[in-house]
Amino acid sequence: MLVLEIREPSRALRRVSFTRYGLGMGRAVPSLSIGRSSRVDVVLESLSVSDFHVELVEREGLLELVPAASVVIDGQALQKGPRVVSIGSVIEIADCTVVVTQFVPIVPADFESSEKEFLELTRADRSDVGARLVYADALEEGGWLIRGEYLRVQVRLLLRQALEGDADAYARFTRKLAPARRWLASVATPVLGDRCSAKVGRECPARWAADGPPSICWKCQVAVRVPTTPRA
């Protein structure tokens, strides 16, 4: 989500809000254009503003300003970009002022440290869908719904248990997560194992079928190519 407070000489103070859906639909990287043209996302009426003056772009948990004309950010002139802005940043566009009052990225910039434990489990074994689903639970509890559902759809597609619309949802979520390529690479597509490995010195407690659709081993929570059942 991105919320801006806008002051213009000819208009009353206004606040504009853009959700993930408003910023991401049909765009490779969620962005927000500001200018005087009717074709931009935020239209400023001042004649001093260019048709396409600046663009705010989300990349890897950060909000960057990319100018097409001169702007002033927090009192410093900027003619070339990009330049990272944050909550409270004041962007002066000609005789108009835009203040960033809220910004929630699709993936936090510090995910590699704040979610380190879940990432390590997911990376250790790409067939360990149990760890992937635990990660999804944690994300959803924290309000990161798109990422949580993205991981769940990955698992359902892998196991051929897709719900109606899962294939389209996966493509849509992938587009929305495009600004967070590091996270996408960190949770690479899960894979099927030939079978999970029994602990050394112990007999595998599962019975293995000769063929059939892939499943999750009831004991190890690993996605395997053939189904398993508990031993009698």
Helices and strands as residue ranges (DSSP letters): E 2-8, E 11-18, H 20-24, E 31-35, E 42-43, E 54-59, E 62-67, E 71-73, E 76-78, E 83-85, E 90-93, E 96-103, H 111-114, H 116-124, H 129-141, H 145-158, H 166-176, G 178-180, H 181-186, E 206-208, E 215-216, E 223-224, E 228-230
